[in-house]
Amino acid sequence: MNRQRKQMSLGAFLFSFGHHFAAWRHPLTDADGVIDLNFYKRNAQAAERGKMDMIFFADALSLPDKEDVAHDVSSVYPDASTVISALAGVTERIGLAATVSTTFNEPYNIARRFATLDHLTGGRTAWNVVTSTKNTEARNFGAEELPDHGDRYGRAHDFLHAVNSLWDSWEDGALVFDKESGQFADTARIHATQHNGLYFRVQGPLNIPRSPQGRPVIVEAGTSEAGQRLAAQTADVVFTACAELGQAQQFYAKLKAQLPAFDRQPDELKVMPGVMFFLGDTEEEARALEAEFHELIVPEASTSYLSRLLNYDLSAYPVDGPLPDIPVQGNSSRALMVIEKAKRDSLSIRELGLYFSVARGHLTVTGTAEQIADKLQEWFEGGACDGFNIMPPYLPGGLEQFVDRVIPLLQARGLFRTEYAGSTLRGHLGLSRPAGRYSLLEASGQST
């Protein structure tokens, strides 16, 4: 019997004018406007042409320092959920994922926003759940500094529980819409949430019926111990940063091993590390392109970016000296990655700034389309991931190159779809539609 070969998931991470720090300066980049619907439309439609699972947008709630904008366009963030709502009308099948922080939002608003988007897209939305990591964000919301790391994750856990309760507050059969009898809804299938958690009290129910996916897809970046545990319990997809195969294999195995504790199977959670690439007709051409981009990085801008990653001002330290002792307790997982990299490789502040401003700790592949496809296949078949979040160095041309030159190779090897089989993001990812909690109670014979 011929078994269908396992296929990878692919997301397109659309960030600024591309993921390279100096992408906006390169002549290949279409850098006419920082917030331009036609720019986003071209990228989204390219990803959809490649049959990719989703497009993904990061977000932030502050401008860390206005001086950063002098050289760094990545300081500018349009509201991610607004962008995907605009792209819903110019795409048909591809999933749309937006980042929203649990630190400075409320469960009811977010549940309602993503349920609405899921209805409008026919079941194509995902929420990337993050906790805020910058004190500058706290100062935009009436606080001097962020809550500590444990408190932020405790709030996130309670936030997610409240949101899922709201998404489940309407059963699938609640909307009757019987014009002849005049019955719009079966109110016995609409339930008050009555969420009373440590951080939130939410009465519910939601004022929107259950969405096409049941619940929009939940994406998380579970790199820290607390993040991994939260992801094992609540996430459908995990985005992560791993630069080496062994590191990725270790993370993958460790995260998947936590799933049984929450009564989950390994295929219920997709792990998708980020990958940046430089593509050429030859490896030499690809390396020359990579060098062109690196030459455009303003050194002081990369050092400033490193300060933002660490949540620590490095401006008073010599750029060719070592990284100073930086508080580890309560810092973000990306900051811990920077600190570990500095210790392991004895890198100076300048060297660290250049390293992390290029791919921010993600895998980088430089070479031909075949070499890039080989590397993705090696990781995928080597137990390091379930797919990838593709990070083009420049947009839209970098994404279009990946779609036109790398994806056909993955398709020819049976590693990626040639057509969409379904219409929802859960369908693209091979994830089942979750049953509502009240349906489960009814099936088990318990009353509500």
C-alpha angles and dihedrals in degrees: 000000000000112000119205110251116247111257130210128239119236128198128182112225105208109198126167109301091330138316098274110097092233097039093119090061098052118098091228089065122092096224104161097121135008095218109034124148093206089056092052091042093055092050094045093049091048090054091047091050086056090053090239118171098237150339116236133205128196122209142193134191103218146042099236095207126350089223088066090069090064090081107002122073090179088079088074116085124179113206104278098211091051091052094052091047089057091048092050089078096051099045132059112189113010121101120248119214126187132184119233125171122233091204097073105024138070126243097234094054093048095044090051094045096052094040088055092048091048091055093046093050097042092245105322105121134110132184117216102211114212139164116224115255105186129081088213087069091052090054090057089058103047101273132105096218142003123272112258120277096261092048092050091053093045089054091047092053092050090044092055092047091052093047093050090049089054093047089052095045091096115055118221092254096047096099106075100165092187105169094183097056095031094236112139099175141007100238091196085071095053114084136194108239097216091187110180108177135156092266106020140042111194122172100188153145104182114244092229126074121247111291128242093262092044086232125015113250114276116222123188138172099225104180103130121067091256091045093051092050092049090048093049089055102038115013131096094189131023122202113200142171117236122155099187134050096235092050090051093048091051093049092046094051094045094050095045090049089062095058099082090061086066095042093255133136124229094250091056091076124053118206113206118176119197120254128192119195142189110207128199140156086253132020089248091055091049092050091049089053090050090051091050090057094045092053090060095060112109103223096219090050092055090049090051089050089052089054089055092050090051096040084228130110110241096174093104094055126083109259092223093051129086125280109271122237105284125191110261099186111096096002124132123269090246090054090051089051090055092049093048092048091051092052096042097048100026092234125174123234089259093051092047091049092053092045096051097037089062103052104347093235097314127129113278121199121190120188146061125333088260092052092049092048089048092054093048090049092049092054095041096049092037095067096256101115150347093237141317144272101225114221110194112204090223135015144268096351096049092055092045090053091052092049095047101039112022103034093056088057092051089048092050089053092051091245098117137033123265093203136016110262096195141019104238131074090237087055092051091050094045092242122144122239107257119240115236117253093242092052088053092050091050092049091051092049095247122136124232 
